Amino acid sequence: MRCCYLSEKEKCFFCRKEISEDLVRCPYCNVAAHKPELQRWILRHGTCPRCGRELKPYAK
C-alpha cells in the first residue's frame, strides 16, 4: 500500500520538526513524516518505522 498525502501541520516522526509541506502518512497507523525522510526509510526497510507494516515507495 502506498502512503497518502495530507495537508495538516504535524511533527515529523524522524526529525520532530513541524511539517508545513511534503507531509505523508502511513495508511495503517497514520504516523506523519516529511516525504523525503519517509521515502528514504521505505527504500531501506520496506516498512513503516512505527507500525512495521509493509509499505511500497511512492512516486517522486
C-alpha positions in Angstrom: 0.0 0.0 0.0 1.3 3.5 -0.8 1.5 6.4 1.6 -1.1 9.0 1.3 -0.7 12.8 1.4 -2.4 15.2 3.9 -2.2 18.9 4.3 -2.4 19.2 8.2 0.5 20.5 10.2 2.1 17.7 12.1 5.5 16.9 13.6 7.8 14.6 11.6 8.3 11.1 13.2 12.0 11.3 12.3 13.2 14.9 13.0 10.3 16.0 15.2 10.1 19.4 13.3 6.7 20.7 12.3 5.7 19.7 8.8 4.5 22.6 6.7 4.7 20.8 3.3 5.5 17.4 1.9 3.6 15.6 4.7 3.0 11.9 4.2 1.3 9.4 6.5 1.3 5.7 6.9 -2.1 4.4 5.7 -2.2 1.9 8.6 -1.1 3.8 11.7 -1.2 7.4 10.5 2.4 8.3 11.6 3.4 11.6 9.9 6.7 12.4 8.3 8.4 14.6 5.8 8.1 12.9 2.4 11.9 12.7 1.7 12.6 11.2 5.2 9.9 8.6 5.0 10.8 7.7 1.4 14.4 7.0 2.4 13.2 4.8 5.3 10.9 2.9 3.0 13.6 2.3 0.4 15.9 0.9 3.1 13.5 -1.1 5.2 10.2 -1.5 3.2 8.1 -1.0 6.3 6.6 1.8 8.4 9.0 3.0 11.1 6.2 2.9 13.7 3.9 0.0 13.0 6.2 -2.2 10.9 3.6 -2.8 8.1 4.9 -3.2 4.6 4.9 0.0 2.5 5.9 0.5 -1.1 7.8 3.6 -2.3 5.7 6.3 -3.8 6.3 8.3 -7.0 8.5 11.3 -6.6 
